[in-house]
């Protein structure tokens, strides 16, 4: 019985992950209207990928980069926070 419950839980998790891939939890039009941000000319090299664009915001002493798909629903593809950044203002 225990193996069945574990298998059922694993199946449920897999199905939830599949549904999440099909849906768009956050898209750029919603983000644009809700989150103050700046456009980036290019995504940071460590997260850049073809067919995507990035936006940046700051909060809690960090810079947060959000990457969206260029076409289709413009779904959020990734988000990354950078805490150790330095600005050269000279």
Helices and strands as residue ranges (DSSP letters): H 2-22, H 28-34, E 38-39, E 52-59, E 62-69, E 76-82
